[in-house]
Amino acid sequence: MMSNLPRRRVCIKPGAIQPGYRVLDGIRAALDFDSLGLTMDTRIGIWGYSGGGLASSWAGEMASKYAAELDIVGVALGSPVGDPASTFLRLNGTAFSGLPALVLAGLRRVYPELDWVLGRHSSEAGLRLMKSIESMSTLTAVRKFARYDLSDFIDVPLADLLAEREVVRVFDEIQVGRVPLNVPVFVIQSVRDQIISVDDVDGQVDRYRAAGVNVTYRRDKLSEHLSLHVLSTPVALNWLADRFADEPLALGSTKTVWSTGLAPSVLPALLALGWDAWRAALGRPIRP
């Protein structure tokens, strides 16, 4: 259907931060879709977890320049990586080494200079590995490439490879927390996260605050990466609901709790979300 909203030029940007641009362009597409009944003054909240938290970080950082017409009221980030380079090094050779392998396979497709460096230093087996992983799902890659060490597939020490100018530039470009957002931010992270280091997320929060961003930061002691994804859902949505309702927002704070699941509002919200998911799976209407 054709919309009466003013058309905007969609510009595909190069580099690994494309997910941020795609989030913003996806919001524009939703506003342009007549059946949703949205208008240009529709208020918007951005929310993502893990890799989605990283993409949401980029989207929030780009919004003021790339999509200034969007009325974004807040950005909620769950385990948003914080430092991709640090995460890459820490996970390499571990049970989750398929994740950095996926990242590397994706980066080499959008950064020709990185592809050139990898091609120059990788063995034939390494090149085959990166080619095969491009079409894998995340779970398949994690299962198949657990304990793989990139050092086994290159002809120089890993530290030397990562110190090459082209590689440094790529990881520098995809770092988050260096561009201030002009909306409040909510961040939640597990202290015991086995995939994303709490120190890296602490750093992202510190960089935002140093730039003047109002950040509400919650650190969870008992959860880990996957369980916090579930437990943080109602907390993040409630925080966004308050932004939509123009509830007063205190200055940013950091609070470490034993478990997000102990918050009084979490269990009822999880039960409601589960009921709605079940009704949706059956093709039945859900609550507004």
C-alpha positions as CSV (number, residue, x, y, z in Angstrom):
1,M,0.0,0.0,0.0
2,M,1.2,3.5,-0.7
3,S,1.7,5.8,2.3
4,N,1.0,9.6,2.5
5,L,4.1,9.9,4.7
6,P,7.0,11.8,3.2
7,R,9.5,9.5,1.5
8,R,13.0,9.4,2.8
9,R,16.1,8.2,1.0
10,V,17.5,5.0,2.4
11,C,21.2,4.9,2.1
12,I,23.1,1.6,2.6
13,K,26.3,2.4,4.5
14,P,29.4,0.3,4.4
15,G,31.0,-1.5,7.3
16,A,30.1,-3.8,10.1
17,I,27.8,-1.2,11.7
18,Q,25.2,-1.9,9.0
19,P,22.8,-3.5,11.6
20,G,22.4,-0.1,13.2
21,Y,21.4,1.5,10.0
22,R,19.1,-1.4,9.2
23,V,17.3,-1.0,12.6
24,L,16.6,2.6,11.8
25,D,15.5,1.9,8.3
26,G,13.3,-0.9,9.6
27,I,11.6,1.6,11.9
28,R,11.1,3.9,8.9
29,A,9.6,1.0,7.0
30,A,7.1,0.4,9.8
31,L,6.1,4.0,9.9
32,D,5.5,3.9,6.1
33,F,3.3,0.8,6.3
34,D,-0.3,2.0,6.2
35,S,-1.8,-1.1,7.8
36,L,0.0,-0.4,11.1
37,G,-1.7,3.0,11.4
38,L,1.5,4.8,12.5
39,T,2.4,8.4,11.9
40,M,5.6,10.3,11.9
41,D,5.1,11.5,15.5
42,T,4.8,7.9,16.7
43,R,7.1,7.5,19.8
44,I,9.7,4.8,19.4
45,G,11.8,2.7,21.8
46,I,14.7,0.6,20.8
47,W,15.5,-2.7,22.6
48,G,18.0,-5.5,21.9
49,Y,19.9,-8.2,23.7
50,S,23.5,-9.6,23.1
51,G,24.2,-9.2,19.3
52,G,20.8,-7.3,19.2
53,G,22.1,-5.1,22.0
54,L,25.2,-4.3,20.0
55,A,23.0,-3.4,16.9
56,S,20.7,-1.4,19.2
57,S,23.8,0.5,20.5
58,W,24.8,1.4,17.0
59,A,21.3,2.4,16.1
60,G,21.0,4.7,19.1
61,E,24.4,6.2,18.4
62,M,23.5,6.9,14.7
63,A,20.0,8.1,15.2
64,S,20.6,11.8,15.7
65,K,22.5,12.1,12.4
66,Y,21.0,9.4,10.2
67,A,17.4,9.4,11.4
68,A,16.8,12.6,13.2
69,E,13.1,12.6,12.2
70,L,12.4,9.6,14.4
71,D,10.9,10.3,17.9
72,I,13.0,7.9,19.9
73,V,12.3,8.1,23.6
74,G,14.8,5.6,25.0
75,V,17.2,2.7,24.2
76,A,17.3,-0.5,26.3
77,L,20.4,-2.6,25.9
78,G,20.8,-6.1,27.3
79,S,24.4,-7.5,27.4
80,P,25.4,-5.2,24.5
81,V,29.0,-6.7,24.0
82,G,30.7,-3.4,25.1
83,D,34.0,-4.2,23.4
84,P,33.9,-6.4,20.3
85,A,37.7,-6.8,20.1
86,S,38.0,-7.9,23.7
87,T,35.1,-10.3,23.3
88,F,36.8,-11.8,20.2
89,L,40.1,-12.4,22.1
90,R,38.4,-13.8,25.2
91,L,36.1,-16.3,23.3
92,N,38.8,-17.6,20.9
93,G,39.7,-21.2,21.8
94,T,36.8,-21.6,24.3
95,A,33.5,-23.5,24.1
96,F,32.1,-20.4,22.4
97,S,34.8,-19.9,19.8
98,G,32.3,-20.3,17.0
99,L,31.0,-16.8,17.9
100,P,34.3,-15.0,17.1
101,A,34.6,-17.2,14.0
102,L,31.2,-16.0,12.9
103,V,32.2,-12.4,13.5
104,L,35.4,-12.7,11.6
105,A,33.6,-14.4,8.6
106,G,31.1,-11.5,8.6
107,L,33.7,-8.7,8.9
108,R,35.8,-10.0,6.1
109,R,32.8,-9.6,3.7
110,V,32.4,-5.9,4.5
111,Y,36.0,-4.9,5.0
112,P,38.1,-5.8,1.9
113,E,41.3,-4.8,3.7
114,L,40.6,-7.3,6.5
115,D,39.8,-10.0,3.9
116,W,43.2,-9.2,2.4
117,V,45.1,-9.6,5.7
118,L,43.3,-12.8,6.5
119,G,44.0,-14.2,3.0
120,R,47.6,-13.3,3.4
121,H,48.1,-15.1,6.7
122,S,45.5,-17.9,6.8
123,S,46.1,-21.5,5.9
124,E,43.9,-23.3,3.3
125,A,42.1,-24.9,6.2
126,G,41.5,-21.5,7.8
127,L,40.1,-20.1,4.6
128,R,37.8,-23.1,4.2
129,L,36.6,-22.7,7.8
130,M,35.7,-19.1,7.3
131,K,33.9,-19.9,4.0
132,S,31.9,-22.7,5.6
133,I,30.8,-20.7,8.6
134,E,29.3,-17.9,6.5
135,S,26.1,-19.9,5.9
136,M,25.7,-21.4,9.4
137,S,23.3,-20.5,12.1
138,T,24.7,-19.3,15.4
139,L,23.9,-22.5,17.2
140,T,25.4,-24.7,14.5
141,A,28.6,-22.6,14.5
142,V,28.9,-22.7,18.3
143,R,28.5,-26.5,18.3
144,K,30.7,-27.3,15.4
145,F,33.6,-24.9,16.2
146,A,33.8,-25.2,19.9
147,R,37.4,-25.0,21.2
148,Y,38.8,-23.9,17.8
149,D,41.7,-21.5,18.1
150,L,42.4,-19.0,15.3
151,S,46.1,-19.3,16.1
152,D,46.0,-22.8,14.5
153,F,45.0,-21.5,11.2
154,I,47.4,-18.5,10.7
155,D,51.1,-18.3,10.0
156,V,51.8,-15.5,12.6
157,P,51.1,-15.2,16.3
158,L,47.5,-14.1,16.9
159,A,48.7,-10.9,18.7
160,D,50.7,-9.9,15.6
161,L,47.7,-10.4,13.3
162,L,45.4,-8.3,15.6
163,A,48.1,-5.6,15.7
164,E,48.1,-5.1,11.9
165,R,46.9,-1.6,11.0
166,E,43.9,-2.9,8.9
167,V,42.7,-5.1,11.7
168,V,43.1,-2.4,14.3
169,R,41.1,0.0,12.2
170,V,38.2,-2.4,11.8
171,F,37.9,-3.1,15.5
172,D,38.2,0.5,16.3
173,E,35.3,1.4,13.9
174,I,32.9,-1.2,15.5
175,Q,33.6,-0.1,19.0
176,V,30.5,1.1,20.9
177,G,30.2,3.8,23.5
178,R,32.2,6.5,21.7
179,V,29.2,8.4,20.2
180,P,26.8,9.9,22.7
181,L,23.1,9.2,22.4
182,N,20.6,12.1,22.8
183,V,18.1,9.9,24.7
184,P,18.2,8.0,28.0
185,V,19.7,4.5,28.0
186,F,19.0,1.4,30.1
187,V,21.7,-1.3,30.3
188,I,21.4,-4.7,32.0
189,Q,24.3,-7.2,32.3
190,S,25.1,-10.4,34.1
191,V,28.2,-10.2,36.4
192,R,28.8,-13.9,35.7
193,D,28.1,-13.8,31.9
194,Q,30.1,-16.6,30.2
195,I,30.0,-14.8,26.8
196,I,30.1,-11.1,27.4
197,S,32.4,-9.7,30.0
198,V,30.8,-7.4,32.6
199,D,34.0,-5.3,32.5
200,D,33.5,-4.6,28.8
201,V,29.9,-3.5,29.4
202,D,31.0,-1.4,32.4
203,G,33.4,0.4,29.9
204,Q,30.6,1.1,27.4
205,V,28.4,2.6,30.2
206,D,31.4,4.7,31.5
207,R,32.0,6.0,28.0
208,Y,28.4,7.0,27.5
209,R,28.3,8.8,30.9
210,A,31.5,10.6,30.2
211,A,29.8,12.0,27.1
212,G,26.8,13.2,29.1
213,V,24.3,10.3,28.4
214,N,21.8,9.5,31.2
215,V,22.4,5.7,31.7
216,T,20.5,3.5,34.1
217,Y,22.7,0.4,34.6
218,R,21.7,-2.8,36.3
219,R,24.2,-5.6,37.0
220,D,22.8,-9.1,37.9
221,K,24.9,-11.4,40.2
222,L,23.2,-14.8,39.8
223,S,22.1,-15.0,36.2
224,E,24.3,-15.8,33.1
225,H,24.0,-14.8,29.5
226,L,21.0,-16.9,28.5
227,S,18.9,-16.7,31.7
228,L,19.3,-12.9,31.8
229,H,17.9,-12.7,28.3
230,V,14.6,-14.0,29.7
231,L,14.6,-12.3,33.1
232,S,15.5,-8.9,31.7
233,T,12.7,-8.8,29.1
234,P,10.0,-7.4,31.4
235,V,12.5,-5.1,33.2
236,A,13.6,-3.5,29.9
237,L,10.0,-3.3,28.6
238,N,8.8,-1.7,31.8
239,W,11.6,0.9,31.6
240,L,10.6,1.7,28.0
241,A,7.0,1.9,29.0
242,D,7.9,4.6,31.5
243,R,9.7,6.5,28.8
244,F,6.6,6.4,26.6
245,A,4.5,7.6,29.6
246,D,6.9,10.5,30.3
247,E,7.5,9.2,33.8
248,P,10.1,11.1,35.7
249,L,13.6,9.8,35.1
250,A,16.3,10.1,37.8
251,L,19.9,10.8,37.0
252,G,21.7,7.7,35.8
253,S,22.7,5.2,38.4
254,T,24.5,1.8,38.7
255,K,22.9,-0.9,40.9
256,T,24.1,-4.5,41.4
257,V,21.3,-6.9,42.4
258,W,21.3,-10.5,43.4
259,S,18.8,-11.5,40.7
260,T,16.6,-9.6,38.3
261,G,14.1,-12.4,38.7
262,L,13.5,-11.4,42.3
263,A,11.9,-8.1,41.3
264,P,8.1,-8.2,42.1
265,S,7.0,-7.3,38.6
266,V,9.1,-9.9,36.8
267,L,7.3,-13.2,37.4
268,P,3.8,-11.8,36.5
269,A,5.2,-10.2,33.4
270,L,7.0,-13.4,32.3
271,L,3.7,-15.4,32.8
272,A,1.8,-12.8,30.7
273,L,4.4,-12.8,28.0
274,G,4.4,-16.6,27.9
275,W,0.6,-16.7,27.7
276,D,0.7,-14.1,24.8
277,A,3.3,-16.2,23.0
278,W,1.2,-19.3,23.4
279,R,-1.9,-17.5,22.0
280,A,0.1,-16.1,19.1
281,A,1.4,-19.6,18.3
282,L,-2.2,-20.7,18.1
283,G,-3.2,-17.8,15.9
284,R,-5.3,-16.2,18.5
285,P,-5.5,-12.5,19.3
286,I,-3.3,-11.3,22.2
287,R,-3.7,-8.5,24.7
288,P,-3.2,-4.9,23.4
